Amino acid sequence: MIKKNTLKGLNFKNQVGFTLIEIMVALLIISILMAFGIGYFSQYREKSQLAIAESMLTMYAQELVAFQLKAGRLPKNSNEYNTLLAQFKLDPNNNPQYNTYFLIQPDFNTNYLLAVPQRKHNYKSYARMSLNDFTIDICRDAPNLYEAKGGTCRQAITATRLNQ
């Protein structure tokens, strides 16, 4: 005689395990923690990439000061700037460790050296250095991705800090 599988003999009160509601609450808590964690990780990543831009601009500041001591002035146009780059010992624009995040480009109209975001910097932020006093600004909330225009800027490195 074959018995049919019935639930009459099972006692569910003695079963060990989690209910569906308990599992859903646990998943909700984990997802909330992940949302905060991803936000903080994204901010940390952007700050570290902007630190790369600051270090690149600082390297250029040292070379520009050397050019200024020799010539008595800063480069006035792209030809003089390209001559300076040819003498550059360690150009970060040629280093794949740096140039996938930013490329340094002069803007002689505004008298700034710009760290233009590249493909690995997926944030609307950039850095710029004034050619007048070598202060470095960090700019956020740029209108377009991969452009060094607009946004709100704050001073990150002052001229006195660069001289130390």
N, C-alpha and C positions, 0 to 999 in steps of 0.2 A: 504494500500500500504506500503510495507516494503522498507526502504531506504538501499542501500548498503553503507558500511563504506568506505568513500572516504576521501582523504586528501585534497580535494579542499577547504573545509571550514576552515581548520586550518591555522593559521598564526604563523610560526615558529620564526619569528623575535621578537615576544613578549614573547616567552618562557624563563623561568628563569632556569639556571643550568650551569654545566661545560661541556666544550667540551672534547672529548676524548684526545686531545693533552694536555690540561691543567691537566687532571688527570694523564697522563703518566709522565709529567714533575714533578708533585708533588711526585709521587711514586719514581722517579729517585732521587730526592733530599733526600727523607727519607732514601732510601737504601744507599746512600753515607754517610749520617750521622750515620747510623747504623754500617756500615763497620768500621768507625773510632772509634765509641763507643765500639764495641766488641774488637778491638785491644787494646785500653787503659784499658778496664776491664780485659783482659787476662794478661797484664803486671802487673796490680795492684794485681791480684790474685797470680801470681807467686811470687812477692815480699813479700806478706804477708805470703805465705807458707815457703819461705826461712827464714823469721823472726822466724817462729816456729823452724826451724832447728838450727838457731843461739841460741835460748833460750835453746833448748835441749842440745846443745854442751856446753853452759855456765854452766848448771846444772852439767854436767859431769866434767867440769873443776874444779868446786868447790870440788867435791868428790875426784878427782885425786890429787889436792893440799893437801887435808887432808891425803890421803894415802901417799903422798910424805913426809909430815911432820912426820908421824909415822914411815915409813919404811926407810926413807932416800933416796928413789928412786921411780921411777914410775913402774907400773906393766910391767914385761918383756915378759910375755907369756899369753896365753889365760886362764890358770889355775889361775894365780894371778888376772887377770882381772875379772874372774867369782867370785872369792872370794870378790873382791871389790864390784861387783854388788849385792852380797848377803847382804852386809852391807848398801847398798844404801837405803836411807829413802823413797824417792819419785822417783822411776825409770821411766823416761818418756817412755821407751820401753814397760812398762806394762800399760800405760795409753792410753785408746782408743781414747782420744782426740788428742793425738800426734802420736801414732804408725800407724795410717792409712796414714799419710803423710810421715814420715821418721822413720827409725830404726837406732840406733847408733851402729856401729860395729868398732872394732879396726882393724887396719892394721899394724901389728908389723914390717913388711918388710920396709914400708915407714915411720913408726913412726907417723902415722896420726890416728885420730879418725874420722870416716866417717859417715855422715848422709845420709844413703842410701835411695833413694826415694822409696815410696811404691805406692799402687794403686790409691790413691787420688791425688798424685802429678804427673800430666800428662805433665810435662815439662822435657826437657833434661838439668836439672840443679840440683845441689846438694851443700852441704856445707861440709867442712872438717876443723878439728882443729889439729894444729901441737902439738905433745906431747912434743916438745922441749921447746917452748916458749908460748904455748897456744894461738897463734894467730888463728883467724878464717878466712877462705877464702870462698868466694862464687864462684862456678865454673859453667859456662854456656856452652852451645853448646857441651854437652857430646855426644859421638858417638852413644850411645844407651840409650833408655828410661829405667828407673829403675836400672841404674848402676851408681856407684860413681867412674868413671874412665874418665880420659882425659878431654878435654874441655879447655877453657880459664878461668883462675882463677884470682880473684882480692881480696886483703886483705880487710876484712870487719871490723874486730875487732882486735885491737892490744893488746899486752900483758899489756901495761900500762893502757889501758882502762878497762881491766878485773880486774886490781888491785884496781881500785877506788871504 
